[in-house]
Amino acid sequence: MGQRHWPGDTENMMTSTGILYQEYSKLHYGRMLWKYPDFRQRLLRHWTDPRHPHAERFKEWRSEVERLLESPKGSDEELDRELRQRGLSLRVVVKEIPSVFGDFF
């Protein structure tokens, strides 16, 4: 079985807001899990745990990340416009959603 190769056309690899699909999956699945209060608390505990390598960085971006995760699925372009007015973008903030890993989750 051969390796999968991405098409030469990078438009197929990005959303309309310029986010790579691999990055967008963090927002997509994050939104799904964020809806459940118990899972939201678990994520917040994990991301603020001093053992998490990005805990300090998450503290800096927490309000923006939470705003994204609370937003409805169809609001991406509107959010991107709002963020750009403040010198940010949806792509920038999506990259700040921490990963979940380790035995302390």
Backbone as JSON Lines, residues from 0, in Angstrom:
{"i":0,"aa":"M","n":[0.84,-1.17,0.0],"ca":[0.0,0.0,0.0],"c":[0.89,1.24,0.0]}
{"i":1,"aa":"G","n":[0.66,2.18,-0.89],"ca":[1.49,3.38,-1.0],"c":[1.13,4.44,0.01]}
{"i":2,"aa":"Q","n":[2.02,5.41,0.13],"ca":[1.78,6.52,1.03],"c":[0.73,7.45,0.44]}
{"i":3,"aa":"R","n":[-0.02,8.07,1.29],"ca":[-0.98,9.06,0.82],"c":[-0.23,10.36,0.59]}
{"i":4,"aa":"H","n":[-0.46,10.97,-0.53],"ca":[0.17,12.25,-0.85],"c":[-0.9,13.32,-0.9]}
{"i":5,"aa":"W","n":[-0.58,14.47,-0.31],"ca":[-1.51,15.59,-0.36],"c":[-1.51,16.17,-1.77]}
{"i":6,"aa":"P","n":[-2.63,16.67,-2.21],"ca":[-2.67,17.29,-3.53],"c":[-1.78,18.52,-3.56]}
{"i":7,"aa":"G","n":[-1.3,18.87,-4.73],"ca":[-0.46,20.06,-4.87],"c":[-1.22,21.33,-4.57]}
{"i":8,"aa":"D","n":[-2.53,21.29,-4.69],"ca":[-3.38,22.45,-4.44],"c":[-3.67,22.54,-2.94]}
{"i":9,"aa":"T","n":[-3.04,23.48,-2.25],"ca":[-3.19,23.57,-0.8],"c":[-4.56,24.09,-0.38]}
{"i":10,"aa":"E","n":[-5.37,24.62,-1.3],"ca":[-6.71,25.06,-0.94],"c":[-7.54,23.92,-0.37]}
{"i":11,"aa":"N","n":[-7.27,22.7,-0.82],"ca":[-8.02,21.54,-0.34],"c":[-7.62,21.15,1.08]}
{"i":12,"aa":"M","n":[-6.56,21.74,1.61],"ca":[-6.07,21.39,2.92],"c":[-6.47,22.41,3.99]}
{"i":13,"aa":"M","n":[-7.2,23.47,3.59],"ca":[-7.52,24.55,4.52],"c":[-9.0,24.87,4.53]}
{"i":14,"aa":"T","n":[-9.44,25.43,5.64],"ca":[-10.81,25.94,5.72],"c":[-10.83,27.31,5.06]}
{"i":15,"aa":"S","n":[-12.0,27.9,4.98],"ca":[-12.13,29.23,4.36],"c":[-11.41,30.31,5.17]}
{"i":16,"aa":"T","n":[-11.11,30.04,6.43],"ca":[-10.41,31.01,7.28],"c":[-8.9,30.76,7.3]}
{"i":17,"aa":"G","n":[-8.4,29.85,6.46],"ca":[-6.97,29.61,6.36],"c":[-6.4,28.64,7.37]}
{"i":18,"aa":"I","n":[-7.27,27.93,8.07],"ca":[-6.8,26.98,9.08],"c":[-6.62,25.61,8.42]}
{"i":19,"aa":"L","n":[-5.47,25.0,8.65],"ca":[-5.25,23.65,8.14],"c":[-6.24,22.7,8.81]}
{"i":20,"aa":"Y","n":[-6.74,21.74,8.07],"ca":[-7.73,20.81,8.63],"c":[-7.2,20.07,9.86]}
{"i":21,"aa":"Q","n":[-5.9,19.77,9.88],"ca":[-5.33,19.1,11.05],"c":[-5.44,20.0,12.29]}
{"i":22,"aa":"E","n":[-5.27,21.3,12.11],"ca":[-5.41,22.24,13.22],"c":[-6.88,22.45,13.57]}
{"i":23,"aa":"Y","n":[-7.72,22.5,12.55],"ca":[-9.14,22.75,12.76],"c":[-9.77,21.64,13.59]}
{"i":24,"aa":"S","n":[-9.23,20.44,13.53],"ca":[-9.8,19.33,14.29],"c":[-9.76,19.63,15.8]}
{"i":25,"aa":"K","n":[-8.76,20.38,16.27],"ca":[-8.72,20.74,17.69],"c":[-9.92,21.61,18.06]}
{"i":26,"aa":"L","n":[-10.29,22.52,17.17],"ca":[-11.47,23.36,17.42],"c":[-12.74,22.54,17.32]}
{"i":27,"aa":"H","n":[-12.84,21.72,16.31],"ca":[-14.04,20.91,16.1],"c":[-14.31,19.98,17.29]}
{"i":28,"aa":"Y","n":[-13.32,19.2,17.67],"ca":[-13.5,18.26,18.78],"c":[-13.54,18.99,20.12]}
{"i":29,"aa":"G","n":[-12.81,20.08,20.22],"ca":[-12.87,20.87,21.45],"c":[-14.27,21.4,21.7]}
{"i":30,"aa":"R","n":[-14.92,21.89,20.65],"ca":[-16.3,22.36,20.78],"c":[-17.24,21.24,21.21]}
{"i":31,"aa":"M","n":[-17.05,20.08,20.64],"ca":[-17.91,18.94,20.99],"c":[-17.79,18.61,22.48]}
{"i":32,"aa":"L","n":[-16.58,18.56,22.98],"ca":[-16.35,18.19,24.37],"c":[-16.7,19.32,25.34]}
{"i":33,"aa":"W","n":[-16.53,20.55,24.9],"ca":[-16.77,21.72,25.75],"c":[-18.23,21.83,26.18]}
{"i":34,"aa":"K","n":[-19.13,21.24,25.42],"ca":[-20.56,21.31,25.72],"c":[-20.91,20.62,27.02]}
{"i":35,"aa":"Y","n":[-20.09,19.67,27.44],"ca":[-20.36,18.88,28.63],"c":[-19.6,19.48,29.81]}
{"i":36,"aa":"P","n":[-20.32,20.02,30.82],"ca":[-19.65,20.7,31.94],"c":[-18.57,19.86,32.62]}
{"i":37,"aa":"D","n":[-18.8,18.56,32.79],"ca":[-17.8,17.74,33.46],"c":[-16.55,17.6,32.6]}
{"i":38,"aa":"F","n":[-16.71,17.5,31.29],"ca":[-15.55,17.38,30.42],"c":[-14.83,18.72,30.31]}
{"i":39,"aa":"R","n":[-15.58,19.81,30.29],"ca":[-14.98,21.16,30.26],"c":[-14.08,21.34,31.48]}
{"i":40,"aa":"Q","n":[-14.57,20.96,32.66],"ca":[-13.76,21.08,33.88],"c":[-12.52,20.2,33.82]}
{"i":41,"aa":"R","n":[-12.68,19.04,33.24],"ca":[-11.53,18.13,33.11],"c":[-10.47,18.73,32.18]}
{"i":42,"aa":"L","n":[-10.91,19.3,31.06],"ca":[-9.97,19.96,30.15],"c":[-9.27,21.12,30.83]}
{"i":43,"aa":"L","n":[-10.04,21.95,31.55],"ca":[-9.44,23.1,32.22],"c":[-8.44,22.66,33.28]}
{"i":44,"aa":"R","n":[-8.77,21.62,34.05],"ca":[-7.81,21.1,35.03],"c":[-6.53,20.62,34.35]}
{"i":45,"aa":"H","n":[-6.69,19.92,33.24],"ca":[-5.54,19.4,32.51],"c":[-4.68,20.53,31.95]}
{"i":46,"aa":"W","n":[-5.31,21.51,31.31],"ca":[-4.57,22.59,30.65],"c":[-3.93,23.55,31.65]}
{"i":47,"aa":"T","n":[-4.43,23.61,32.88],"ca":[-3.83,24.5,33.88],"c":[-2.92,23.75,34.85]}
{"i":48,"aa":"D","n":[-2.84,22.46,34.71],"ca":[-1.97,21.65,35.56],"c":[-0.52,22.04,35.3]}
{"i":49,"aa":"P","n":[0.25,22.29,36.35],"ca":[1.65,22.67,36.17],"c":[2.48,21.65,35.4]}
{"i":50,"aa":"R","n":[2.03,20.4,35.35],"ca":[2.76,19.38,34.58],"c":[2.55,19.53,33.07]}
{"i":51,"aa":"H","n":[1.5,20.26,32.69],"ca":[1.24,20.44,31.25],"c":[2.26,21.44,30.71]}
{"i":52,"aa":"P","n":[2.97,21.08,29.65],"ca":[4.03,21.95,29.15],"c":[3.55,23.31,28.62]}
{"i":53,"aa":"H","n":[2.26,23.44,28.36],"ca":[1.74,24.7,27.83],"c":[0.8,25.4,28.82]}
{"i":54,"aa":"A","n":[0.87,25.03,30.09],"ca":[-0.04,25.6,31.1],"c":[0.11,27.12,31.2]}
{"i":55,"aa":"E","n":[1.32,27.62,31.22],"ca":[1.53,29.07,31.32],"c":[1.0,29.78,30.09]}
{"i":56,"aa":"R","n":[1.26,29.21,28.94],"ca":[0.78,29.81,27.69],"c":[-0.75,29.8,27.64]}
{"i":57,"aa":"F","n":[-1.36,28.71,28.12],"ca":[-2.82,28.65,28.14],"c":[-3.39,29.75,29.02]}
{"i":58,"aa":"K","n":[-2.75,30.05,30.13],"ca":[-3.24,31.12,31.01],"c":[-3.31,32.43,30.26]}
{"i":59,"aa":"E","n":[-2.35,32.69,29.4],"ca":[-2.33,33.92,28.61],"c":[-3.46,33.96,27.58]}
{"i":60,"aa":"W","n":[-3.81,32.82,27.03],"ca":[-4.78,32.74,25.94],"c":[-6.13,32.19,26.38]}
{"i":61,"aa":"R","n":[-6.31,31.92,27.65],"ca":[-7.5,31.22,28.14],"c":[-8.8,31.87,27.7]}
{"i":62,"aa":"S","n":[-8.93,33.17,27.86],"ca":[-10.21,33.81,27.52],"c":[-10.53,33.67,26.03]}
{"i":63,"aa":"E","n":[-9.52,33.79,25.18],"ca":[-9.74,33.64,23.73],"c":[-10.09,32.19,23.38]}
{"i":64,"aa":"V","n":[-9.37,31.25,23.98],"ca":[-9.63,29.83,23.71],"c":[-11.03,29.45,24.17]}
{"i":65,"aa":"E","n":[-11.42,29.88,25.37],"ca":[-12.75,29.56,25.87],"c":[-13.83,30.17,24.97]}
{"i":66,"aa":"R","n":[-13.59,31.37,24.51],"ca":[-14.56,32.02,23.61],"c":[-14.74,31.2,22.33]}
{"i":67,"aa":"L","n":[-13.65,30.68,21.79],"ca":[-13.75,29.85,20.58],"c":[-14.51,28.57,20.87]}
{"i":68,"aa":"L","n":[-14.17,27.91,21.96],"ca":[-14.79,26.62,22.26],"c":[-16.28,26.77,22.59]}
{"i":69,"aa":"E","n":[-16.68,27.93,23.08],"ca":[-18.09,28.18,23.36],"c":[-18.88,28.59,22.12]}
{"i":70,"aa":"S","n":[-18.19,28.97,21.07],"ca":[-18.86,29.48,19.87],"c":[-19.5,28.35,19.06]}
{"i":71,"aa":"P","n":[-20.6,28.66,18.39],"ca":[-21.24,27.64,17.56],"c":[-20.43,27.35,16.29]}
{"i":72,"aa":"K","n":[-20.63,26.19,15.75],"ca":[-19.87,25.72,14.59],"c":[-19.91,26.69,13.41]}
{"i":73,"aa":"G","n":[-21.04,27.26,13.1],"ca":[-21.16,28.12,11.92],"c":[-20.66,29.54,12.09]}
{"i":74,"aa":"S","n":[-20.01,29.84,13.19],"ca":[-19.61,31.22,13.46],"c":[-18.16,31.53,13.13]}
{"i":75,"aa":"D","n":[-17.45,30.63,12.49],"ca":[-16.01,30.79,12.28],"c":[-15.64,32.06,11.51]}
{"i":76,"aa":"E","n":[-16.33,32.33,10.43],"ca":[-15.97,33.5,9.62],"c":[-16.25,34.79,10.37]}
{"i":77,"aa":"E","n":[-17.36,34.84,11.1],"ca":[-17.67,36.02,11.91],"c":[-16.62,36.21,13.01]}
{"i":78,"aa":"L","n":[-16.27,35.12,13.69],"ca":[-15.22,35.19,14.72],"c":[-13.9,35.66,14.14]}
{"i":79,"aa":"D","n":[-13.56,35.16,12.97],"ca":[-12.31,35.55,12.33],"c":[-12.31,37.05,12.04]}
{"i":80,"aa":"R","n":[-13.42,37.57,11.54],"ca":[-13.51,39.02,11.27],"c":[-13.33,39.83,12.56]}
{"i":81,"aa":"E","n":[-14.0,39.4,13.63],"ca":[-13.88,40.1,14.92],"c":[-12.45,40.05,15.45]}
{"i":82,"aa":"L","n":[-11.84,38.88,15.38],"ca":[-10.47,38.74,15.86],"c":[-9.51,39.6,15.05]}
{"i":83,"aa":"R","n":[-9.7,39.66,13.74],"ca":[-8.81,40.46,12.89],"c":[-8.89,41.95,13.22]}
{"i":84,"aa":"Q","n":[-10.02,42.39,13.7],"ca":[-10.15,43.79,14.12],"c":[-9.29,44.08,15.34]}
{"i":85,"aa":"R","n":[-8.93,43.03,16.07],"ca":[-8.07,43.17,17.25],"c":[-6.64,42.72,16.99]}
{"i":86,"aa":"G","n":[-6.31,42.52,15.71],"ca":[-4.95,42.13,15.36],"c":[-4.67,40.65,15.51]}
{"i":87,"aa":"L","n":[-5.72,39.83,15.66],"ca":[-5.58,38.38,15.77],"c":[-6.27,37.73,14.58]}
{"i":88,"aa":"S","n":[-6.4,36.44,14.62],"ca":[-7.18,35.71,13.62],"c":[-7.64,34.4,14.24]}
{"i":89,"aa":"L","n":[-8.62,33.8,13.63],"ca":[-9.1,32.51,14.1],"c":[-7.96,31.5,14.08]}
{"i":90,"aa":"R","n":[-7.17,31.55,13.03],"ca":[-6.05,30.61,12.9],"c":[-5.07,30.75,14.07]}
{"i":91,"aa":"V","n":[-4.75,31.98,14.44],"ca":[-3.82,32.22,15.54],"c":[-4.36,31.63,16.84]}
{"i":92,"aa":"V","n":[-5.64,31.88,17.12],"ca":[-6.2,31.44,18.4],"c":[-6.4,29.93,18.41]}
{"i":93,"aa":"V","n":[-6.78,29.34,17.29],"ca":[-6.94,27.88,17.23],"c":[-5.62,27.19,17.58]}
{"i":94,"aa":"K","n":[-4.51,27.77,17.14],"ca":[-3.2,27.18,17.46],"c":[-2.91,27.21,18.95]}
{"i":95,"aa":"E","n":[-3.62,28.04,19.7],"ca":[-3.4,28.15,21.15],"c":[-4.27,27.18,21.96]}
{"i":96,"aa":"I","n":[-5.11,26.4,21.31],"ca":[-5.86,25.37,22.02],"c":[-4.87,24.28,22.39]}
{"i":97,"aa":"P","n":[-4.65,24.05,23.68],"ca":[-3.63,23.06,24.06],"c":[-4.03,21.64,23.68]}
{"i":98,"aa":"S","n":[-3.06,20.82,23.52],"ca":[-3.27,19.4,23.27],"c":[-3.61,18.7,24.58]}
{"i":99,"aa":"V","n":[-4.2,17.54,24.47],"ca":[-4.48,16.69,25.62],"c":[-3.58,15.47,25.53]}
{"i":100,"aa":"F","n":[-2.77,15.26,26.57],"ca":[-1.86,14.13,26.57],"c":[-1.36,13.88,27.98]}
{"i":101,"aa":"G","n":[-0.67,12.82,28.14],"ca":[-0.06,12.5,29.43],"c":[-0.97,11.66,30.31]}
{"i":102,"aa":"D","n":[-0.4,11.14,31.36],"ca":[-1.15,10.27,32.26],"c":[-1.9,11.06,33.33]}
{"i":103,"aa":"F","n":[-1.87,12.38,33.27],"ca":[-2.56,13.19,34.26],"c":[-3.87,13.75,33.74]}
{"i":104,"aa":"F","n":[-4.35,13.26,32.6],"ca":[-5.65,13.68,32.08],"c":[-6.71,12.8,32.69]}
